[in-house]
Amino acid sequence: QVTGHLDDCTCDVETIDAFNNYKLFHRLNELLESDYFRYYKVNLKKPCPFWNDNSHCGIRDCAVKPCPYDKVPDGIRSGSYKYSEEANNLAEECEEAKRLGAVDGFLSKETQEAVLQWTQHDDSSDSFCDADDIYSPDAEYVDLLLNPERYTGYKGPDAWKIWNSIYEENCFKPQNVKRPLASGRGNACFFSGVCVEKRAFYKLISGLHASINIHLSARYLLQDTWSEKKWGPNVTEFQQRFDEVLTGGEGPRRLKNLYFLYLIELRALSKVLPFFERPVFQLYTGNKSHDAEMKNLLLEILHLAKSFPLHFDENSLFAGNKKEAAKLKEEFRLHFKNISKIMDCVGCFKCRLWGKLQTQGLGTALKILFSENLIEKIPESGPSYGFQLTRQEIVALFNAFGRL
């Protein structure tokens, strides 16, 4: 049933499938396996800001393994706050650090001041996410390739509480619609009378939810014995979440929302090309030839994204009365920021890792789409004063799109 035209778009499922599967997927995968994109710095110890939660998952597959300090490339380890080699050289090496993430511990005073300025910029009002405190002593680098998104056994009331909070309190939807997670008919028309912006927000969250559920179904723990662990596709699990009959007609719509989310993030990649095209931007890891090769691959992917024939038209969002549009946009941003905070309430650390990364990636995509005027003014050389992306946002943006 997942075929044909997508609502609120000029695009269809088949065009996206062909473009993704034959042109984009293998290139993107290669990029995400590179050093610059595989290491993500995250604070998994932030307390839940909304309710007291002591339900940290006890299942061993929920654990996230931080990288040993010496395994992370020098360029990333010494200065992920800036892209230039000069800035990275300011960072002092710290032989004692056994785990990654003690950024404040090995930065010179001058560098700490520079870091503070970048942090203030990251927290500025154009951010769609609650900026993670990556300079906290609790923040650590995680190798995403060694911590894949998959089923960990985290389910039941705790997992339900997270999604229920996201949908019920942070998702624009008609007041009479309750528990969008529950299967059951009668929801097909619940968007009648809801403006395109609020429909878009709901579909983005639904698409993110679908993406996470697909990965849990595709990498399910099929066998767990003392001699072997086996992960693979669990068709029954997938059908329970997406089959048209079992979900009362909701499943195919959830999967179409995944395509909608794909289009939004693809559009952001096509728009942000000028930022990455500048000669001053480097994917700096310390390996010059590899860094240059990866930047070329990155630009190839962005040019490919730009060439997609049926992009989502973001000009349809917030296009009405200026005062009303500004108010709605701010509401949109605050709702999304709240969702990024809810990810700190996820009890399973591996689920929390991927939840935080994907919400930050989507938040970065929204930031790009709503900064088009600033991106167009970026000079070819020198700093891009009006618009900036941190390494954290860049890694989250591309890995979140890689999930889709």
Beta strands, then each sheet from edge to edge (+ up, - down):
strand 1: 39-42
strand 2: 140-143
strand 3: 220-224
strand 4: 229-232
sheet 1: 1+ 2-
sheet 2: 3+ 4-
end
